Amino acid sequence: MAESFEELLRKHRAAVERFIKFRVPPDESDDILQDVYFSAFKNFKSLKNTQSFKPWIIAIARNICRSRFRRGKQKWEPCNEAELADSRFGITEAFFVRETVNSLAENERNILHMYFWQDMPQSEISKALGVPLGTVKSRLHAAKRDFSIEYRQKGENKMKKLPDILPDYKIEKTDKPPFAVKWEELMGWFIVPREGESIAWGMYDFPSRKLTDICEMKVTGRASVHGIDGVEIEARQTCIEDGGTTEERTFVAQLTGEHSRYLATSFMQNGVRKIYTFLDGDEFLNNWGFGEDNCGNYIYPKHKGDIVRNGTAVTCKEKNFLLDIVGTYRVTIGGKSCDTVCVMDVSTYNNGVVSEQYLDKNGKTILWRRFNRDDWGFDRKGGVFGGGDKLWSERLPENERITVNGKTYVHWYDCITDYIL
């Protein structure tokens, strides 16, 4: 039996609302949503296949947004009106490999491209280049050798930027009022979603202070998801403790006049490429959604008084979204000192997790620190991530502790970027 309009709308309402809220200011969205629902209800009989309800109603929403803008009745401008398409950002080569190939001589780039990317047999390459088969074999061997040398050197140079042991640092509270800062970094990944940007950052365990993971990121070009313009970002994360295994992931993200936010993510899982966008509900929002109404990270943070810090004691309001500036600090790391504002995040993306993010006057992260609630990840069967019956304070007795509304949180690890080196 075919589902009714009410049943289908109930199922896909959240996706429609996200689509509208990503395109228009909050004070305009309710009126547009009402127009969308009315138009969809009025034209529902024309929908021949109810399985297409979601793209059908989103197309209605898109057309109404466009119509409002064209009539000049609104002061806002929607994002670029590219055609609606799933997975527009597609799949690309890892930027680290691409950079290495581009650094080779032209004849080496060409022969590697024909052999690996176009999957041409050596005999066909011979005909295409007009050279003997033996010449192709020798050129290919030399190109592979030069690629291997260059790739290894690039990797070593990249890793040398991040020290194996986290330098000693000092965090000193100052009496200065928080300064204004423009914070355009993507929450949790430290890169600014803008063409030309790149960054490498490292994760350091405590109390050993050893480098455990390196993540290299680069904006590779423009992209669009569901008609929303952004940029594509490639990330290559290497786990040093796990023998240097790597994981590659692609993001599409957007920097607006007020927010920095994720639009989509793509990664491999068990040989299958998984692609999630901001319209995909909990599968996307639980990991990549951020901010009130999933608006993203507000790039002009201000002290709101939602979180108050006094030494190691933190008090905060009972709210679903808790991100606030808690003061100014002088941070000295690796012999370099700078004034920062500290942004604290209390359980906004993971219940029981607190982070401290120290931003300089350029809006760049100088130091990021994570704390776990004493029972975070704890269950009676498995304990804390294989830690048996030990709580975090027992498992990491040397690590720093803070209290948040009277509950104990334990320092776990830190992150720094190559920006500070």
Phi, psi and omega per residue, in radians:
M1 nan 2.280 -3.115
A2 -1.137 2.476 3.123
E3 -1.291 2.588 3.135
S4 -1.369 2.922 3.096
F5 -1.022 -0.747 -3.114
E6 -1.092 -0.716 -3.137
E7 -1.166 -0.747 -3.131
L8 -1.184 -0.696 3.123
L9 -1.146 -0.701 3.113
R10 -1.050 -0.666 -3.099
K11 -1.233 -0.627 -3.002
H12 -1.987 0.127 -3.109
R13 -0.997 -0.762 -3.078
A14 -1.075 -0.683 3.136
A15 -1.146 -0.706 3.128
V16 -1.116 -0.767 -3.125
E17 -1.118 -0.708 3.103
R18 -1.108 -0.720 -3.139
F19 -1.044 -0.779 -3.126
I20 -1.192 -0.791 -3.057
K21 -1.200 -0.367 3.078
F22 -1.397 -0.187 -3.036
R23 -1.962 -0.412 -3.018
V24 -2.314 2.783 3.067
P25 -1.090 2.653 -3.086
P26 -0.969 -0.630 -3.077
D27 -1.296 -0.137 3.121
E28 -1.779 -0.333 -2.927
S29 -1.168 -0.666 -3.075
D30 -1.095 -0.756 3.133
D31 -1.109 -0.739 -3.128
I32 -1.161 -0.718 3.113
L33 -1.025 -0.728 3.121
Q34 -1.094 -0.703 3.097
D35 -1.119 -0.697 -3.136
V36 -1.119 -0.826 -3.110
Y37 -1.130 -0.697 3.133
F38 -1.134 -0.797 3.136
S39 -1.109 -0.715 3.139
A40 -1.140 -0.741 3.129
F41 -1.101 -0.749 -3.098
K42 -1.143 -0.584 -3.059
N43 -1.839 0.200 -3.052
F44 -1.048 -0.599 -3.111
K45 -1.125 -0.383 -3.131
S46 -1.401 -0.190 3.129
L47 -1.389 1.928 -3.050
K48 -1.355 -0.575 -3.101
N49 -2.127 1.894 -3.081
T50 -1.169 -0.286 3.078
Q51 -1.195 -0.273 3.115
S52 -1.683 0.265 -3.047
F53 -1.026 -0.778 -3.066
K54 -1.069 -0.978 3.107
P55 -1.109 -0.518 3.131
W56 -1.138 -0.839 -3.091
I57 -1.294 -0.526 3.077
I58 -1.206 -0.610 3.060
A59 -1.109 -0.670 3.064
I60 -1.073 -0.790 3.137
A61 -1.063 -0.749 -3.136
R62 -1.098 -0.766 -3.125
N63 -1.151 -0.659 3.120
I64 -1.183 -0.697 3.067
C65 -1.039 -0.821 -3.130
R66 -1.091 -0.745 -3.116
S67 -1.092 -0.767 3.139
R68 -1.074 -0.731 -3.125
F69 -1.157 -0.772 -3.091
R70 -1.137 -0.579 3.140
R71 -1.299 -0.198 3.092
G72 1.291 0.343 -3.109
K73 -1.497 -0.171 -3.140
Q74 -2.094 2.687 -3.139
K75 -1.597 -0.165 -3.115
W76 -1.574 2.817 3.057
E77 -2.077 2.201 3.085
P78 -1.232 2.923 3.063
C79 -1.158 2.924 -3.111
N80 -0.860 2.330 -3.050
E81 -1.470 1.005 3.075
A82 -1.253 2.775 -3.125
E83 -1.108 2.474 3.118
L84 -1.157 2.224 -3.135
A85 -2.744 2.404 3.042
D86 -1.391 2.582 3.007
S87 0.990 0.570 -3.099
R88 -1.047 -0.583 -3.046
F89 -1.245 -0.344 2.988
G90 1.121 -2.779 -3.075
I91 -2.111 2.283 -3.115
T92 -2.207 2.893 3.107
E93 -1.236 2.680 3.082
A94 -1.086 2.336 -3.040
F95 -1.105 -0.500 -3.116
F96 -1.138 -0.744 3.094
V97 -1.139 -0.772 -3.106
R98 -1.064 -0.759 3.124
E99 -1.059 -0.691 -3.131
T100 -1.170 -0.795 3.120
V101 -1.046 -0.757 -3.109
N102 -1.144 -0.360 -3.137
S103 -1.448 -0.181 -3.126
L104 -1.415 2.919 3.071
A105 -1.145 2.725 -3.038
E106 -1.040 -0.748 -3.119
N107 -1.144 -0.551 3.096
E108 -1.275 -0.721 3.088
R109 -1.027 -0.767 -3.080
N110 -1.117 -0.799 -3.065
I111 -1.239 -0.603 3.066
L112 -1.166 -0.693 3.128
H113 -1.099 -0.785 -3.137
M114 -1.138 -0.702 -3.041
Y115 -1.356 -0.776 -3.047
F116 -1.630 -0.766 -3.046
W117 -1.494 -0.704 3.115
Q118 -1.582 -0.108 3.079
D119 0.985 0.701 -3.134
M120 -1.506 2.321 3.027
P121 -1.100 2.723 -3.102
Q122 -1.079 -0.549 3.121
S123 -1.129 -0.670 3.113
E124 -1.250 -0.625 3.076
I125 -1.098 -0.680 3.107
S126 -1.016 -0.811 3.131
K127 -1.163 -0.723 -3.094
A128 -1.132 -0.644 -3.104
L129 -1.594 -0.250 -3.131
G130 1.235 0.603 3.139
V131 -2.235 2.758 3.133
P132 -1.072 2.715 3.132
L133 -1.038 -0.657 3.129
G134 -1.096 -0.619 3.109
T135 -1.168 -0.701 3.096
V136 -1.042 -0.795 -3.107
K137 -1.078 -0.752 -3.115
S138 -1.219 -0.690 3.111
R139 -1.136 -0.721 -3.137
L140 -1.137 -0.725 3.112
H141 -1.064 -0.770 -3.135
A142 -1.155 -0.688 -3.139
A143 -1.140 -0.742 3.098
K144 -1.072 -0.759 -3.140
R145 -1.087 -0.828 -3.118
D146 -1.145 -0.664 3.088
F147 -1.069 -0.797 -3.111
S148 -1.056 -0.763 -3.135
I149 -1.131 -0.828 -3.110
E150 -1.132 -0.718 -3.126
Y151 -1.102 -0.764 -3.136
R152 -1.136 -0.724 3.135
Q153 -1.141 -0.711 3.113
K154 -1.088 -0.745 -3.141
G155 -1.109 -0.757 3.139
E156 -1.143 -0.735 3.134
N157 -1.121 -0.675 -3.134
K158 -1.131 -0.782 -3.083
M159 -1.225 -0.522 -3.131
K160 -1.157 -0.334 3.117
K161 -1.190 -0.464 -3.133
L162 -1.885 2.139 -3.076
P163 -1.168 2.636 3.123
D164 -1.178 -0.541 3.119
I165 -2.098 2.270 3.140
L166 -1.082 2.182 3.125
P167 -1.058 2.690 3.051
D168 -1.064 2.519 3.087
Y169 -2.426 2.797 3.126
K170 -2.299 2.364 3.118
I171 -2.082 2.023 -3.077
E172 -2.102 2.171 3.099
K173 -1.201 2.419 3.076
T174 -2.031 2.911 3.127
D175 -1.606 0.013 -3.108
K176 -1.248 2.535 3.069
P177 -1.225 2.670 3.125
P178 -1.023 2.327 3.105
F179 -1.555 2.750 3.120
A180 -1.221 2.430 -3.107
V181 -2.485 2.499 3.073
K182 -1.828 1.866 -2.987
W183 -1.881 1.670 -3.040
E184 -1.721 -0.021 -3.111
E185 -1.142 2.566 3.001
L186 -1.221 2.339 -3.105
M187 -1.029 2.168 3.037
G188 1.556 -0.225 -3.074
W189 -2.215 -0.082 2.916
F190 1.221 -0.062 -3.122
I191 -1.705 2.556 3.064
V192 -1.551 2.178 -3.101
P193 -1.341 1.301 -3.101
R194 -2.531 2.499 -3.104
E195 -0.983 2.407 3.135
G196 1.620 -0.157 -3.086
E197 -1.468 2.522 3.017
S198 -2.665 2.754 -3.132
I199 -2.849 2.680 2.978
A200 -2.214 2.419 3.109
W201 -2.425 2.697 -3.102
G202 -2.141 2.651 3.117
M203 -1.947 2.310 -3.031
Y204 -2.152 2.215 -3.136
D205 -1.332 2.694 3.045
F206 -2.255 2.474 0.222
P207 -1.585 0.025 -3.073
S208 -1.187 -0.472 -3.092
R209 1.142 0.286 -3.131
K210 -1.388 2.522 3.053
L211 -1.233 2.130 -3.109
T212 -1.901 -0.523 -3.108
D213 -2.502 2.535 3.020
I214 -2.166 2.347 3.083
C215 -2.153 2.166 3.106
E216 -1.905 2.232 -3.040
M217 -2.301 2.573 3.142
K218 -2.677 2.392 2.992
V219 -1.378 2.137 -3.015
T220 -1.807 -0.128 3.117
G221 2.712 -3.071 -3.133
R222 -1.424 2.687 3.141
A223 -2.661 2.886 -3.141
S224 -2.515 2.396 3.119
V225 -2.279 2.095 -3.109
H226 0.918 0.679 3.107
G227 1.395 0.030 3.128
I228 -1.732 2.137 -3.102
D229 -1.390 2.490 3.076
G230 -2.790 -2.694 3.082
V231 -2.267 2.693 3.074
E232 -1.621 2.394 -3.137
I233 -2.215 2.254 3.068
E234 -1.833 2.364 -3.128
A235 -2.204 2.327 3.111
R236 -2.181 1.918 -3.067
Q237 -1.878 2.216 -3.130
T238 -1.945 2.189 3.098
C239 -1.652 1.838 -3.078
I240 -1.168 -0.687 -3.096
E241 -1.177 -0.368 -3.092
D242 -1.797 0.604 3.074
G243 1.324 0.326 3.113
G244 1.418 0.380 3.092
T245 -1.165 2.586 -3.074
T246 -2.137 2.664 3.049
E247 -2.308 2.272 -3.132
E248 -1.944 2.448 -3.079
R249 -2.503 2.578 3.085
T250 -2.064 2.354 3.045
F251 -2.014 2.709 2.774
V252 -2.108 2.244 -3.084
A253 -2.394 2.845 -3.059
Q254 -2.352 2.407 3.033
L255 -1.958 1.983 3.119
T256 -1.766 -3.004 3.110
G257 -1.219 -0.246 -3.085
E258 -2.294 -0.360 -3.015
H259 -2.383 2.701 2.991
S260 -2.075 2.120 -2.976
R261 -2.593 2.749 3.092
Y262 -1.498 2.461 3.046
L263 -1.917 -0.556 -3.092
A264 -2.834 2.811 3.045
T265 -2.483 2.589 -3.118
S266 -2.451 2.327 -3.129
F267 -2.744 2.860 3.117
M268 -1.653 2.413 3.093
Q269 -2.500 1.994 -3.130
N270 0.948 0.734 3.090
G271 1.390 0.076 -3.133
V272 -2.068 2.293 3.094
R273 -1.405 2.113 3.119
K274 -1.702 2.318 -3.136
I275 -2.268 2.155 3.116
Y276 -2.228 2.458 3.101
T277 -2.130 3.055 -3.091
F278 -1.152 -0.161 3.084
L279 -1.608 -0.017 -3.001
D280 -1.618 0.428 2.990
G281 1.100 -2.514 -3.010
D282 -1.073 -0.532 -3.131
E283 -1.043 -0.514 3.092
F284 -1.711 -0.839 -2.978
L285 -1.121 -0.656 -3.093
N286 -1.111 -0.446 -3.114
N287 -1.872 -0.600 -3.001
W288 -2.125 -0.234 3.064
G289 -1.229 2.525 -3.115
F290 -2.723 2.572 3.099
G291 1.526 2.894 3.122
E292 -1.162 2.281 -3.065
D293 1.007 0.481 3.087
N294 1.013 0.623 -3.110
C295 -1.355 -0.279 -3.092
G296 1.786 -2.951 -3.110
N297 -1.510 2.088 3.138
Y298 -1.182 2.197 -2.983
I299 -1.474 -0.063 3.075
Y300 -2.122 1.223 -3.090
P301 -1.140 2.537 3.116
K302 -2.355 2.746 3.066
H303 -1.306 2.033 -3.100
K304 -1.831 -0.271 -3.091
G305 1.490 0.131 3.103
D306 -1.255 -0.534 3.115
I307 -2.192 2.262 3.136
V308 -2.158 2.247 -3.132
R309 -2.057 2.320 3.069
N310 -2.321 1.653 -3.048
G311 1.170 -2.112 3.131
T312 -1.683 0.056 -3.134
A313 -1.787 2.190 -3.123
V314 -2.116 2.317 3.020
T315 -2.131 2.519 -3.123
C316 -2.580 2.786 -3.136
K317 -1.310 2.831 3.074
E318 -1.525 1.617 -3.136
K319 -2.412 2.767 3.124
N320 -1.295 -0.506 -3.098
F321 -2.177 1.938 -3.063
L322 -2.170 1.768 3.070
L323 -2.470 2.144 -3.011
D324 -2.708 2.640 2.985
I325 -1.398 2.265 -3.062
V326 -1.964 0.110 3.085
G327 2.532 3.133 3.087
T328 -1.882 2.541 -3.062
Y329 -2.477 2.525 3.007
R330 -1.646 1.997 -3.101
V331 -1.878 2.170 3.077
T332 -2.026 2.121 -3.110
I333 -2.497 2.278 -3.114
G334 1.036 0.540 3.133
G335 1.466 -0.072 3.129
K336 -1.840 2.413 -3.128
S337 -2.114 2.551 3.051
C338 -2.745 2.706 3.066
D339 -1.402 2.439 -3.112
T340 -2.431 2.805 2.855
V341 -1.858 2.523 -3.134
C342 -1.786 2.106 3.052
V343 -1.763 2.121 3.097
M344 -1.810 2.468 3.138
D345 -2.150 2.091 -3.113
V346 -1.995 1.781 3.009
S347 1.005 0.525 -3.141
T348 -1.353 -0.512 3.131
Y349 -2.065 -0.232 -3.120
N350 -2.681 2.004 -3.089
N351 -1.067 2.251 3.132
G352 1.603 0.170 -3.131
V353 -2.125 2.353 3.084
V354 -2.148 2.441 3.059
S355 -2.234 2.626 2.987
E356 -2.006 2.247 3.136
Q357 -2.219 2.037 -3.070
Y358 -1.725 1.996 -3.064
L359 -1.878 2.368 3.069
D360 -1.487 -3.032 -3.053
K361 -1.232 -0.229 3.060
N362 -1.569 0.025 -3.129
G363 1.344 0.337 -3.131
K364 -1.781 2.534 -3.135
T365 -1.307 2.172 3.058
I366 -1.593 -0.680 -3.107
L367 -2.728 2.392 3.081
W368 -2.193 2.298 -3.094
R369 -2.260 2.433 -3.139
R370 -2.000 2.423 3.069
F371 -2.192 2.430 3.076
N372 -1.880 2.394 2.973
R373 -1.018 2.542 -2.992
D374 -0.905 -0.589 -3.117
D375 -1.846 0.283 -3.103
W376 -1.084 2.310 3.138
G377 1.267 0.180 -3.038
F378 -1.589 2.334 2.964
D379 -2.428 2.793 -3.022
R380 -1.152 -0.463 -3.098
K381 -1.412 -0.918 -2.995
G382 -1.851 -0.099 -3.095
G383 1.245 -2.633 -3.106
V384 -1.695 1.725 3.099
F385 0.800 0.937 3.111
G386 1.393 0.133 -3.107
G387 -1.514 0.289 3.138
G388 1.151 -2.399 -3.117
D389 -1.606 0.129 -3.085
K390 -1.420 2.359 2.985
L391 -1.409 3.014 -3.087
W392 -1.107 -0.614 3.126
S393 -1.163 -0.464 3.092
E394 -1.496 -0.605 -3.103
R395 -1.309 -0.601 3.138
L396 -2.200 1.173 -3.022
P397 -1.139 -0.396 -3.116
E398 -1.455 -0.265 -3.008
N399 -1.381 2.674 -3.134
E400 -1.074 2.635 3.118
R401 -2.264 2.590 2.973
I402 -2.307 2.906 3.031
T403 -2.077 2.441 3.089
V404 -2.161 1.972 -3.046
N405 0.882 0.719 3.058
G406 1.495 -0.120 -3.130
K407 -1.719 2.490 -3.071
T408 -1.400 2.344 3.036
Y409 -2.177 2.467 -3.040
V410 -2.048 2.331 3.114
H411 -1.109 2.307 -3.107
W412 -1.960 -1.064 -3.125
Y413 -2.639 2.935 -3.133
D414 -2.163 2.818 3.011
C415 -2.332 2.448 2.966
I416 -2.302 2.805 3.138
T417 -2.024 2.896 3.105
D418 -1.224 -0.120 3.091
Y419 -1.069 -0.598 -3.046
I420 -1.555 -0.106 -3.028
L421 -1.553 nan nan
